[in-house]
Amino acid sequence: MKFAVLVFPGSNCDIDMYHAIKDELGEEVEYVWHDATDLSEFDGVLVPGGFSYGDYLRCGAMANQSNVMAEVKKFAEAGKPVLGVCNGFQILTEAGLLPGALLRNQNLKFMCRTVGLKVENNDTLFTNQYEAGQIINLPIAHGEGNYFCDDETLAELKANNRIVFTYSGENPNGSLEDIAGIMNERGNVLGMMPHPERAVEALLGSDDGLKIFKSIVKMWRESHVS
Amino acid sequence: MTKVKIYVTLRESVLDPQGSAVQGSLAKMGYNEVQDIRIGKYLEVVVGDTERDLDSLVKEMCEKLLANTVIEDYRYEVEEAN
């Protein structure tokens, strides 16, 4: 399976994302610059964290106007997997690929620590390697991870099991209903604030993030390799 | 040349922790009459000659980039410059 790691001016988790795929999973991966206009050679797109375009105006707003995002929208429409982490999640909401928005953390602080997460839905392209309700530990590092959406959207997310991860125990940012990660209606686009790519080696604290990437690869293999 | 003054503000339904923090500081300073503060953005956009209708142009730019209408409202004033 071949992944694209998007790189915007100001991305800073792209190398971790690349490392997770290449060294931990042993799958193919390439960096793709923000002005790329073709994603046809890829099977999955990873939108990494960072501060794209300096987070000027709004987090993810300018990144959404880059050439590659038009391609990501087509890629998602084709049902292929798209994972956005942290700034990547913010970009996917700005792009309209995921509903809602990420607001300033309620306590106005940049939160950088490891948090507990509950796997709310393990019947997805991204979480099928986890147990239902499993508690995992992943690092967060964000100033604007306070998920917000209107009541109607929230009801829809709940009714269709689109809330994939919630914060367990402490809610670090004031996020609505402790939401840490959501997916689109079709289930092929996931956005989350915590960083699975920073938790892929037990030696460095946790490898709880690895199963997200393994889940994506497993689903791809099942549909592409007979 | 036309100057367009655009105000982008958080929607009423969205909490503004920044505004609350500033209000808290003012209260500590003794300005207890302040009931609420909402912080927004102010943009001055200078538009050159265009065949486009100015209102539709400004609205389009606001909807596409300058405001995120999921969480923000916008309004604008047009100021004719010399």
HADDOCK unambig.tbl for C-alpha pairs under 7 A between the chains (distance, minus, plus):
assign (segid A and resid 61 and name CA) (segid B and resid 65 and name CA) 6.54 0.50 0.50
assign (segid A and resid 100 and name CA) (segid B and resid 70 and name CA) 6.44 0.50 0.50
assign (segid A and resid 101 and name CA) (segid B and resid 70 and name CA) 6.87 0.50 0.50
assign (segid A and resid 106 and name CA) (segid B and resid 17 and name CA) 5.69 0.50 0.50
assign (segid A and resid 108 and name CA) (segid B and resid 17 and name CA) 6.79 0.50 0.50
assign (segid A and resid 108 and name CA) (segid B and resid 18 and name CA) 6.95 0.50 0.50
